[in-house]
Amino acid sequence: MAQELSEKELLKMEVEQLKKEVKTPRTPISKTGKEIKDYVEAEAGNDPLLKGIPEDKNPFKEKGGCAIS
């Protein structure tokens, strides 16, 4: 689609997109970084990557071994 548009039309689309982006509210990383850190620390106890999955609830547990004879 973009290949069918003229350069003027492409630039107009880009300007419209930039106008939308400039209206997006921004939050300083000093604030959001702390919020993310607090959230991760609060949810660490529920994270299966950190605490593991119980064997009885692991859907990927091997059901049987493979014997080569």
mmCIF file of the N, C-alpha and C atoms, coordinates in Angstrom:
data_MODEL
# 
_entry.id   MODEL 
# 
loop_
_atom_site.group_PDB 
_atom_site.id 
_atom_site.type_symbol 
_atom_site.label_atom_id 
_atom_site.label_alt_id 
_atom_site.label_comp_id 
_atom_site.label_asym_id 
_atom_site.label_entity_id 
_atom_site.label_seq_id 
_atom_site.pdbx_PDB_ins_code 
_atom_site.Cartn_x 
_atom_site.Cartn_y 
_atom_site.Cartn_z 
_atom_site.occupancy 
_atom_site.B_iso_or_equiv 
_atom_site.pdbx_formal_charge 
_atom_site.auth_seq_id 
_atom_site.auth_comp_id 
_atom_site.auth_asym_id 
_atom_site.auth_atom_id 
_atom_site.pdbx_PDB_model_num 
ATOM 1   N N  . MET A 1 1  ? 0.833  -1.194  0.000  1.00 0.00 ? 1  MET A N  1 
ATOM 2   C CA . MET A 1 1  ? 0.000  0.000   0.000  1.00 0.00 ? 1  MET A CA 1 
ATOM 3   C C  . MET A 1 1  ? 0.872  1.251   0.000  1.00 0.00 ? 1  MET A C  1 
ATOM 4   N N  . ALA A 1 2  ? 1.890  1.273   0.822  1.00 0.00 ? 2  ALA A N  1 
ATOM 5   C CA . ALA A 1 2  ? 2.738  2.459   0.916  1.00 0.00 ? 2  ALA A CA 1 
ATOM 6   C C  . ALA A 1 2  ? 3.469  2.717   -0.391 1.00 0.00 ? 2  ALA A C  1 
ATOM 7   N N  . GLN A 1 3  ? 3.709  1.666   -1.170 1.00 0.00 ? 3  GLN A N  1 
ATOM 8   C CA . GLN A 1 3  ? 4.420  1.834   -2.433 1.00 0.00 ? 3  GLN A CA 1 
ATOM 9   C C  . GLN A 1 3  ? 3.560  2.543   -3.473 1.00 0.00 ? 3  GLN A C  1 
ATOM 10  N N  . GLU A 1 4  ? 2.244  2.462   -3.297 1.00 0.00 ? 4  GLU A N  1 
ATOM 11  C CA . GLU A 1 4  ? 1.327  3.084   -4.254 1.00 0.00 ? 4  GLU A CA 1 
ATOM 12  C C  . GLU A 1 4  ? 1.102  4.565   -3.972 1.00 0.00 ? 4  GLU A C  1 
ATOM 13  N N  . LEU A 1 5  ? 1.537  5.036   -2.814 1.00 0.00 ? 5  LEU A N  1 
ATOM 14  C CA . LEU A 1 5  ? 1.322  6.430   -2.435 1.00 0.00 ? 5  LEU A CA 1 
ATOM 15  C C  . LEU A 1 5  ? 2.478  7.298   -2.917 1.00 0.00 ? 5  LEU A C  1 
ATOM 16  N N  . SER A 1 6  ? 2.147  8.551   -3.173 1.00 0.00 ? 6  SER A N  1 
ATOM 17  C CA . SER A 1 6  ? 3.191  9.490   -3.583 1.00 0.00 ? 6  SER A CA 1 
ATOM 18  C C  . SER A 1 6  ? 3.994  9.912   -2.350 1.00 0.00 ? 6  SER A C  1 
ATOM 19  N N  . GLU A 1 7  ? 5.125  10.539  -2.591 1.00 0.00 ? 7  GLU A N  1 
ATOM 20  C CA . GLU A 1 7  ? 5.977  10.987  -1.493 1.00 0.00 ? 7  GLU A CA 1 
ATOM 21  C C  . GLU A 1 7  ? 5.247  11.996  -0.617 1.00 0.00 ? 7  GLU A C  1 
ATOM 22  N N  . LYS A 1 8  ? 4.456  12.849  -1.240 1.00 0.00 ? 8  LYS A N  1 
ATOM 23  C CA . LYS A 1 8  ? 3.701  13.849  -0.490 1.00 0.00 ? 8  LYS A CA 1 
ATOM 24  C C  . LYS A 1 8  ? 2.695  13.173  0.444  1.00 0.00 ? 8  LYS A C  1 
ATOM 25  N N  . GLU A 1 9  ? 2.020  12.142  -0.058 1.00 0.00 ? 9  GLU A N  1 
ATOM 26  C CA . GLU A 1 9  ? 1.042  11.427  0.759  1.00 0.00 ? 9  GLU A CA 1 
ATOM 27  C C  . GLU A 1 9  ? 1.723  10.682  1.916  1.00 0.00 ? 9  GLU A C  1 
ATOM 28  N N  . LEU A 1 10 ? 2.891  10.111  1.642  1.00 0.00 ? 10 LEU A N  1 
ATOM 29  C CA . LEU A 1 10 ? 3.636  9.423   2.690  1.00 0.00 ? 10 LEU A CA 1 
ATOM 30  C C  . LEU A 1 10 ? 4.068  10.389  3.789  1.00 0.00 ? 10 LEU A C  1 
ATOM 31  N N  . LEU A 1 11 ? 4.545  11.550  3.388  1.00 0.00 ? 11 LEU A N  1 
ATOM 32  C CA . LEU A 1 11 ? 4.963  12.557  4.364  1.00 0.00 ? 11 LEU A CA 1 
ATOM 33  C C  . LEU A 1 11 ? 3.772  13.062  5.179  1.00 0.00 ? 11 LEU A C  1 
ATOM 34  N N  . LYS A 1 12 ? 2.623  13.206  4.520  1.00 0.00 ? 12 LYS A N  1 
ATOM 35  C CA . LYS A 1 12 ? 1.420  13.641  5.223  1.00 0.00 ? 12 LYS A CA 1 
ATOM 36  C C  . LYS A 1 12 ? 1.015  12.600  6.270  1.00 0.00 ? 12 LYS A C  1 
ATOM 37  N N  . MET A 1 13 ? 1.098  11.320  5.903  1.00 0.00 ? 13 MET A N  1 
ATOM 38  C CA . MET A 1 13 ? 0.777  10.250  6.849  1.00 0.00 ? 13 MET A CA 1 
ATOM 39  C C  . MET A 1 13 ? 1.750  10.265  8.033  1.00 0.00 ? 13 MET A C  1 
ATOM 40  N N  . GLU A 1 14 ? 3.008  10.506  7.737  1.00 0.00 ? 14 GLU A N  1 
ATOM 41  C CA . GLU A 1 14 ? 4.017  10.544  8.795  1.00 0.00 ? 14 GLU A CA 1 
ATOM 42  C C  . GLU A 1 14 ? 3.754  11.699  9.754  1.00 0.00 ? 14 GLU A C  1 
ATOM 43  N N  . VAL A 1 15 ? 3.403  12.853  9.227  1.00 0.00 ? 15 VAL A N  1 
ATOM 44  C CA . VAL A 1 15 ? 3.105  14.017  10.064 1.00 0.00 ? 15 VAL A CA 1 
ATOM 45  C C  . VAL A 1 15 ? 1.882  13.731  10.938 1.00 0.00 ? 15 VAL A C  1 
ATOM 46  N N  . GLU A 1 16 ? 0.864  13.098  10.370 1.00 0.00 ? 16 GLU A N  1 
ATOM 47  C CA . GLU A 1 16 ? -0.331 12.757  11.148 1.00 0.00 ? 16 GLU A CA 1 
ATOM 48  C C  . GLU A 1 16 ? 0.024  11.795  12.288 1.00 0.00 ? 16 GLU A C  1 
ATOM 49  N N  . GLN A 1 17 ? 0.875  10.822  11.994 1.00 0.00 ? 17 GLN A N  1 
ATOM 50  C CA . GLN A 1 17 ? 1.301  9.879   13.027 1.00 0.00 ? 17 GLN A CA 1 
ATOM 51  C C  . GLN A 1 17 ? 2.084  10.588  14.124 1.00 0.00 ? 17 GLN A C  1 
ATOM 52  N N  . LEU A 1 18 ? 2.970  11.470  13.757 1.00 0.00 ? 18 LEU A N  1 
ATOM 53  C CA . LEU A 1 18 ? 3.747  12.213  14.748 1.00 0.00 ? 18 LEU A CA 1 
ATOM 54  C C  . LEU A 1 18 ? 2.854  13.104  15.613 1.00 0.00 ? 18 LEU A C  1 
ATOM 55  N N  . LYS A 1 19 ? 1.812  13.667  15.032 1.00 0.00 ? 19 LYS A N  1 
ATOM 56  C CA . LYS A 1 19 ? 0.870  14.478  15.813 1.00 0.00 ? 19 LYS A CA 1 
ATOM 57  C C  . LYS A 1 19 ? 0.164  13.613  16.848 1.00 0.00 ? 19 LYS A C  1 
ATOM 58  N N  . LYS A 1 20 ? -0.177 12.374  16.483 1.00 0.00 ? 20 LYS A N  1 
ATOM 59  C CA . LYS A 1 20 ? -0.805 11.458  17.437 1.00 0.00 ? 20 LYS A CA 1 
ATOM 60  C C  . LYS A 1 20 ? 0.172  11.104  18.552 1.00 0.00 ? 20 LYS A C  1 
ATOM 61  N N  . GLU A 1 21 ? 1.420  10.845  18.187 1.00 0.00 ? 21 GLU A N  1 
ATOM 62  C CA . GLU A 1 21 ? 2.422  10.434  19.170 1.00 0.00 ? 21 GLU A CA 1 
ATOM 63  C C  . GLU A 1 21 ? 2.761  11.544  20.154 1.00 0.00 ? 21 GLU A C  1 
ATOM 64  N N  . VAL A 1 22 ? 2.751  12.788  19.690 1.00 0.00 ? 22 VAL A N  1 
ATOM 65  C CA . VAL A 1 22 ? 3.113  13.899  20.574 1.00 0.00 ? 22 VAL A CA 1 
ATOM 66  C C  . VAL A 1 22 ? 2.041  14.095  21.654 1.00 0.00 ? 22 VAL A C  1 
ATOM 67  N N  . LYS A 1 23 ? 0.819  13.641  21.408 1.00 0.00 ? 23 LYS A N  1 
ATOM 68  C CA . LYS A 1 23 ? -0.261 13.766  22.385 1.00 0.00 ? 23 LYS A CA 1 
ATOM 69  C C  . LYS A 1 23 ? -0.226 12.650  23.429 1.00 0.00 ? 23 LYS A C  1 
ATOM 70  N N  . THR A 1 24 ? 0.589  11.632  23.218 1.00 0.00 ? 24 THR A N  1 
ATOM 71  C CA . THR A 1 24 ? 0.669  10.514  24.148 1.00 0.00 ? 24 THR A CA 1 
ATOM 72  C C  . THR A 1 24 ? 1.296  10.983  25.456 1.00 0.00 ? 24 THR A C  1 
ATOM 73  N N  . PRO A 1 25 ? 0.612  10.741  26.578 1.00 0.00 ? 25 PRO A N  1 
ATOM 74  C CA . PRO A 1 25 ? 1.193  11.171  27.855 1.00 0.00 ? 25 PRO A CA 1 
ATOM 75  C C  . PRO A 1 25 ? 2.462  10.383  28.175 1.00 0.00 ? 25 PRO A C  1 
ATOM 76  N N  . ARG A 1 26 ? 3.455  11.057  28.690 1.00 0.00 ? 26 ARG A N  1 
ATOM 77  C CA . ARG A 1 26 ? 4.747  10.445  29.021 1.00 0.00 ? 26 ARG A CA 1 
ATOM 78  C C  . ARG A 1 26 ? 4.935  10.475  30.537 1.00 0.00 ? 26 ARG A C  1 
ATOM 79  N N  . THR A 1 27 ? 5.576  9.439   31.044 1.00 0.00 ? 27 THR A N  1 
ATOM 80  C CA . THR A 1 27 ? 5.891  9.359   32.466 1.00 0.00 ? 27 THR A CA 1 
ATOM 81  C C  . THR A 1 27 ? 7.392  9.155   32.596 1.00 0.00 ? 27 THR A C  1 
ATOM 82  N N  . PRO A 1 28 ? 8.033  9.871   33.493 1.00 0.00 ? 28 PRO A N  1 
ATOM 83  C CA . PRO A 1 28 ? 9.487  9.722   33.645 1.00 0.00 ? 28 PRO A CA 1 
ATOM 84  C C  . PRO A 1 28 ? 9.864  8.300   34.064 1.00 0.00 ? 28 PRO A C  1 
ATOM 85  N N  . ILE A 1 29 ? 10.980 7.808   33.549 1.00 0.00 ? 29 ILE A N  1 
ATOM 86  C CA . ILE A 1 29 ? 11.435 6.460   33.867 1.00 0.00 ? 29 ILE A CA 1 
ATOM 87  C C  . ILE A 1 29 ? 11.742 6.320   35.350 1.00 0.00 ? 29 ILE A C  1 
ATOM 88  N N  . SER A 1 30 ? 12.086 7.414   36.011 1.00 0.00 ? 30 SER A N  1 
ATOM 89  C CA . SER A 1 30 ? 12.356 7.341   37.445 1.00 0.00 ? 30 SER A CA 1 
ATOM 90  C C  . SER A 1 30 ? 11.113 6.888   38.215 1.00 0.00 ? 30 SER A C  1 
ATOM 91  N N  . LYS A 1 31 ? 9.939  7.220   37.709 1.00 0.00 ? 31 LYS A N  1 
ATOM 92  C CA . LYS A 1 31 ? 8.693  6.806   38.357 1.00 0.00 ? 31 LYS A CA 1 
ATOM 93  C C  . LYS A 1 31 ? 8.280  5.415   37.882 1.00 0.00 ? 31 LYS A C  1 
ATOM 94  N N  . THR A 1 32 ? 8.257  5.194   36.595 1.00 0.00 ? 32 THR A N  1 
ATOM 95  C CA . THR A 1 32 ? 7.789  3.904   36.074 1.00 0.00 ? 32 THR A CA 1 
ATOM 96  C C  . THR A 1 32 ? 8.758  2.781   36.422 1.00 0.00 ? 32 THR A C  1 
ATOM 97  N N  . GLY A 1 33 ? 10.044 3.067   36.461 1.00 0.00 ? 33 GLY A N  1 
ATOM 98  C CA . GLY A 1 33 ? 11.015 2.043   36.824 1.00 0.00 ? 33 GLY A CA 1 
ATOM 99  C C  . GLY A 1 33 ? 10.777 1.524   38.229 1.00 0.00 ? 33 GLY A C  1 
ATOM 100 N N  . LYS A 1 34 ? 10.491 2.416   39.159 1.00 0.00 ? 34 LYS A N  1 
ATOM 101 C CA . LYS A 1 34 ? 10.210 2.016   40.536 1.00 0.00 ? 34 LYS A CA 1 
ATOM 102 C C  . LYS A 1 34 ? 8.926  1.203   40.595 1.00 0.00 ? 34 LYS A C  1 
ATOM 103 N N  . GLU A 1 35 ? 7.905  1.613   39.861 1.00 0.00 ? 35 GLU A N  1 
ATOM 104 C CA . GLU A 1 35 ? 6.637  0.871   39.846 1.00 0.00 ? 35 GLU A CA 1 
ATOM 105 C C  . GLU A 1 35 ? 6.829  -0.536  39.295 1.00 0.00 ? 35 GLU A C  1 
ATOM 106 N N  . ILE A 1 36 ? 7.599  -0.659  38.236 1.00 0.00 ? 36 ILE A N  1 
ATOM 107 C CA . ILE A 1 36 ? 7.861  -1.972  37.648 1.00 0.00 ? 36 ILE A CA 1 
ATOM 108 C C  . ILE A 1 36 ? 8.632  -2.846  38.632 1.00 0.00 ? 36 ILE A C  1 
ATOM 109 N N  . LYS A 1 37 ? 9.646  -2.272  39.269 1.00 0.00 ? 37 LYS A N  1 
ATOM 110 C CA . LYS A 1 37 ? 10.448 -3.018  40.243 1.00 0.00 ? 37 LYS A CA 1 
ATOM 111 C C  . LYS A 1 37 ? 9.574  -3.502  41.397 1.00 0.00 ? 37 LYS A C  1 
ATOM 112 N N  . ASP A 1 38 ? 8.720  -2.637  41.932 1.00 0.00 ? 38 ASP A N  1 
ATOM 113 C CA . ASP A 1 38 ? 7.826  -3.015  43.027 1.00 0.00 ? 38 ASP A CA 1 
ATOM 114 C C  . ASP A 1 38 ? 6.871  -4.130  42.597 1.00 0.00 ? 38 ASP A C  1 
ATOM 115 N N  . TYR A 1 39 ? 6.332  -4.031  41.395 1.00 0.00 ? 39 TYR A N  1 
ATOM 116 C CA . TYR A 1 39 ? 5.411  -5.054  40.887 1.00 0.00 ? 39 TYR A CA 1 
ATOM 117 C C  . TYR A 1 39 ? 6.115  -6.405  40.747 1.00 0.00 ? 39 TYR A C  1 
ATOM 118 N N  . VAL A 1 40 ? 7.308  -6.404  40.168 1.00 0.00 ? 40 VAL A N  1 
ATOM 119 C CA . VAL A 1 40 ? 8.059  -7.646  39.965 1.00 0.00 ? 40 VAL A CA 1 
ATOM 120 C C  . VAL A 1 40 ? 8.389  -8.288  41.304 1.00 0.00 ? 40 VAL A C  1 
ATOM 121 N N  . GLU A 1 41 ? 8.819  -7.485  42.255 1.00 0.00 ? 41 GLU A N  1 
ATOM 122 C CA . GLU A 1 41 ? 9.142  -8.027  43.580 1.00 0.00 ? 41 GLU A CA 1 
ATOM 123 C C  . GLU A 1 41 ? 7.901  -8.571  44.282 1.00 0.00 ? 41 GLU A C  1 
ATOM 124 N N  . ALA A 1 42 ? 6.755  -7.913  44.109 1.00 0.00 ? 42 ALA A N  1 
ATOM 125 C CA . ALA A 1 42 ? 5.518  -8.368  44.742 1.00 0.00 ? 42 ALA A CA 1 
ATOM 126 C C  . ALA A 1 42 ? 5.023  -9.679  44.126 1.00 0.00 ? 42 ALA A C  1 
ATOM 127 N N  . GLU A 1 43 ? 5.227  -9.869  42.834 1.00 0.00 ? 43 GLU A N  1 
ATOM 128 C CA . GLU A 1 43 ? 4.732  -11.053 42.136 1.00 0.00 ? 43 GLU A CA 1 
ATOM 129 C C  . GLU A 1 43 ? 5.759  -12.178 42.049 1.00 0.00 ? 43 GLU A C  1 
ATOM 130 N N  . ALA A 1 44 ? 6.941  -11.994 42.610 1.00 0.00 ? 44 ALA A N  1 
ATOM 131 C CA . ALA A 1 44 ? 8.004  -12.994 42.493 1.00 0.00 ? 44 ALA A CA 1 
ATOM 132 C C  . ALA A 1 44 ? 7.587  -14.340 43.085 1.00 0.00 ? 44 ALA A C  1 
ATOM 133 N N  . GLY A 1 45 ? 6.792  -14.335 44.130 1.00 0.00 ? 45 GLY A N  1 
ATOM 134 C CA . GLY A 1 45 ? 6.352  -15.583 44.747 1.00 0.00 ? 45 GLY A CA 1 
ATOM 135 C C  . GLY A 1 45 ? 5.435  -16.408 43.862 1.00 0.00 ? 45 GLY A C  1 
ATOM 136 N N  . ASN A 1 46 ? 4.767  -15.775 42.914 1.00 0.00 ? 46 ASN A N  1 
ATOM 137 C CA . ASN A 1 46 ? 3.847  -16.472 42.016 1.00 0.00 ? 46 ASN A CA 1 
ATOM 138 C C  . ASN A 1 46 ? 4.483  -16.810 40.672 1.00 0.00 ? 46 ASN A C  1 
ATOM 139 N N  . ASP A 1 47 ? 5.742  -16.490 40.493 1.00 0.00 ? 47 ASP A N  1 
ATOM 140 C CA . ASP A 1 47 ? 6.405  -16.667 39.202 1.00 0.00 ? 47 ASP A CA 1 
ATOM 141 C C  . ASP A 1 47 ? 6.962  -18.085 39.058 1.00 0.00 ? 47 ASP A C  1 
ATOM 142 N N  . PRO A 1 48 ? 6.416  -18.883 38.132 1.00 0.00 ? 48 PRO A N  1 
ATOM 143 C CA . PRO A 1 48 ? 6.898  -20.256 37.971 1.00 0.00 ? 48 PRO A CA 1 
ATOM 144 C C  . PRO A 1 48 ? 8.335  -20.322 37.453 1.00 0.00 ? 48 PRO A C  1 
ATOM 145 N N  . LEU A 1 49 ? 8.819  -19.289 36.816 1.00 0.00 ? 49 LEU A N  1 
ATOM 146 C CA . LEU A 1 49 ? 10.208 -19.294 36.355 1.00 0.00 ? 49 LEU A CA 1 
ATOM 147 C C  . LEU A 1 49 ? 11.177 -19.158 37.520 1.00 0.00 ? 49 LEU A C  1 
ATOM 148 N N  . LEU A 1 50 ? 10.735 -18.523 38.591 1.00 0.00 ? 50 LEU A N  1 
ATOM 149 C CA . LEU A 1 50 ? 11.598 -18.341 39.756 1.00 0.00 ? 50 LEU A CA 1 
ATOM 150 C C  . LEU A 1 50 ? 11.468 -19.485 40.761 1.00 0.00 ? 50 LEU A C  1 
ATOM 151 N N  . LYS A 1 51 ? 10.237 -19.952 40.978 1.00 0.00 ? 51 LYS A N  1 
ATOM 152 C CA . LYS A 1 51 ? 10.049 -20.969 42.011 1.00 0.00 ? 51 LYS A CA 1 
ATOM 153 C C  . LYS A 1 51 ? 9.839  -22.371 41.451 1.00 0.00 ? 51 LYS A C  1 
ATOM 154 N N  . GLY A 1 52 ? 9.653  -22.498 40.153 1.00 0.00 ? 52 GLY A N  1 
ATOM 155 C CA . GLY A 1 52 ? 9.460  -23.805 39.548 1.00 0.00 ? 52 GLY A CA 1 
ATOM 156 C C  . GLY A 1 52 ? 8.005  -24.235 39.531 1.00 0.00 ? 52 GLY A C  1 
ATOM 157 N N  . ILE A 1 53 ? 7.738  -25.296 38.786 1.00 0.00 ? 53 ILE A N  1 
ATOM 158 C CA . ILE A 1 53 ? 6.391  -25.838 38.663 1.00 0.00 ? 53 ILE A CA 1 
ATOM 159 C C  . ILE A 1 53 ? 6.352  -27.159 39.427 1.00 0.00 ? 53 ILE A C  1 
ATOM 160 N N  . PRO A 1 54 ? 5.340  -27.367 40.263 1.00 0.00 ? 54 PRO A N  1 
ATOM 161 C CA . PRO A 1 54 ? 5.233  -28.654 40.952 1.00 0.00 ? 54 PRO A CA 1 
ATOM 162 C C  . PRO A 1 54 ? 5.117  -29.798 39.936 1.00 0.00 ? 54 PRO A C  1 
ATOM 163 N N  . GLU A 1 55 ? 5.748  -30.915 40.220 1.00 0.00 ? 55 GLU A N  1 
ATOM 164 C CA . GLU A 1 55 ? 5.758  -32.045 39.287 1.00 0.00 ? 55 GLU A CA 1 
ATOM 165 C C  . GLU A 1 55 ? 4.356  -32.511 38.923 1.00 0.00 ? 55 GLU A C  1 
ATOM 166 N N  . ASP A 1 56 ? 3.431  -32.479 39.879 1.00 0.00 ? 56 ASP A N  1 
ATOM 167 C CA . ASP A 1 56 ? 2.080  -32.972 39.600 1.00 0.00 ? 56 ASP A CA 1 
ATOM 168 C C  . ASP A 1 56 ? 1.276  -32.024 38.711 1.00 0.00 ? 56 ASP A C  1 
ATOM 169 N N  . LYS A 1 57 ? 1.712  -30.785 38.556 1.00 0.00 ? 57 LYS A N  1 
ATOM 170 C CA . LYS A 1 57 ? 0.995  -29.809 37.726 1.00 0.00 ? 57 LYS A CA 1 
ATOM 171 C C  . LYS A 1 57 ? 1.748  -29.453 36.453 1.00 0.00 ? 57 LYS A C  1 
ATOM 172 N N  . ASN A 1 58 ? 2.876  -30.102 36.202 1.00 0.00 ? 58 ASN A N  1 
ATOM 173 C CA . ASN A 1 58 ? 3.700  -29.797 35.040 1.00 0.00 ? 58 ASN A CA 1 
ATOM 174 C C  . ASN A 1 58 ? 3.150  -30.522 33.806 1.00 0.00 ? 58 ASN A C  1 
ATOM 175 N N  . PRO A 1 59 ? 2.582  -29.783 32.843 1.00 0.00 ? 59 PRO A N  1 
ATOM 176 C CA . PRO A 1 59 ? 2.019  -30.437 31.659 1.00 0.00 ? 59 PRO A CA 1 
ATOM 177 C C  . PRO A 1 59 ? 3.095  -30.975 30.711 1.00 0.00 ? 59 PRO A C  1 
ATOM 178 N N  . PHE A 1 60 ? 4.345  -30.586 30.905 1.00 0.00 ? 60 PHE A N  1 
ATOM 179 C CA . PHE A 1 60 ? 5.421  -31.009 30.007 1.00 0.00 ? 60 PHE A CA 1 
ATOM 180 C C  . PHE A 1 60 ? 6.279  -32.125 30.610 1.00 0.00 ? 60 PHE A C  1 
ATOM 181 N N  . LYS A 1 61 ? 5.850  -32.663 31.745 1.00 0.00 ? 61 LYS A N  1 
ATOM 182 C CA . LYS A 1 61 ? 6.593  -33.729 32.402 1.00 0.00 ? 61 LYS A CA 1 
ATOM 183 C C  . LYS A 1 61 ? 6.602  -34.972 31.502 1.00 0.00 ? 61 LYS A C  1 
ATOM 184 N N  . GLU A 1 62 ? 7.747  -35.609 31.423 1.00 0.00 ? 62 GLU A N  1 
ATOM 185 C CA . GLU A 1 62 ? 7.845  -36.834 30.621 1.00 0.00 ? 62 GLU A CA 1 
ATOM 186 C C  . GLU A 1 62 ? 7.005  -37.921 31.267 1.00 0.00 ? 62 GLU A C  1 
ATOM 187 N N  . LYS A 1 63 ? 6.186  -38.565 30.453 1.00 0.00 ? 63 LYS A N  1 
ATOM 188 C CA . LYS A 1 63 ? 5.304  -39.587 30.965 1.00 0.00 ? 63 LYS A CA 1 
ATOM 189 C C  . LYS A 1 63 ? 6.004  -40.938 31.031 1.00 0.00 ? 63 LYS A C  1 
ATOM 190 N N  . GLY A 1 64 ? 6.977  -41.133 30.233 1.00 0.00 ? 64 GLY A N  1 
ATOM 191 C CA . GLY A 1 64 ? 7.698  -42.393 30.244 1.00 0.00 ? 64 GLY A CA 1 
ATOM 192 C C  . GLY A 1 64 ? 9.082  -42.192 29.667 1.00 0.00 ? 64 GLY A C  1 
ATOM 193 N N  . GLY A 1 65 ? 9.936  -43.086 29.989 1.00 0.00 ? 65 GLY A N  1 
ATOM 194 C CA . GLY A 1 65 ? 11.299 -42.968 29.488 1.00 0.00 ? 65 GLY A CA 1 
ATOM 195 C C  . GLY A 1 65 ? 11.440 -43.605 28.126 1.00 0.00 ? 65 GLY A C  1 
ATOM 196 N N  . CYS A 1 66 ? 12.556 -43.421 27.529 1.00 0.00 ? 66 CYS A N  1 
ATOM 197 C CA . CYS A 1 66 ? 12.859 -43.986 26.229 1.00 0.00 ? 66 CYS A CA 1 
ATOM 198 C C  . CYS A 1 66 ? 14.013 -44.968 26.414 1.00 0.00 ? 66 CYS A C  1 
ATOM 199 N N  . ALA A 1 67 ? 13.784 -46.180 26.026 1.00 0.00 ? 67 ALA A N  1 
ATOM 200 C CA . ALA A 1 67 ? 14.828 -47.201 26.167 1.00 0.00 ? 67 ALA A CA 1 
ATOM 201 C C  . ALA A 1 67 ? 15.338 -47.591 24.789 1.00 0.00 ? 67 ALA A C  1 
ATOM 202 N N  . ILE A 1 68 ? 16.622 -47.531 24.625 1.00 0.00 ? 68 ILE A N  1 
ATOM 203 C CA . ILE A 1 68 ? 17.253 -47.940 23.372 1.00 0.00 ? 68 ILE A CA 1 
ATOM 204 C C  . ILE A 1 68 ? 17.956 -49.264 23.629 1.00 0.00 ? 68 ILE A C  1 
ATOM 205 N N  . SER A 1 69 ? 17.601 -50.245 22.834 1.00 0.00 ? 69 SER A N  1 
ATOM 206 C CA . SER A 1 69 ? 18.243 -51.540 23.045 1.00 0.00 ? 69 SER A CA 1 
ATOM 207 C C  . SER A 1 69 ? 18.963 -52.008 21.812 1.00 0.00 ? 69 SER A C  1 
# 
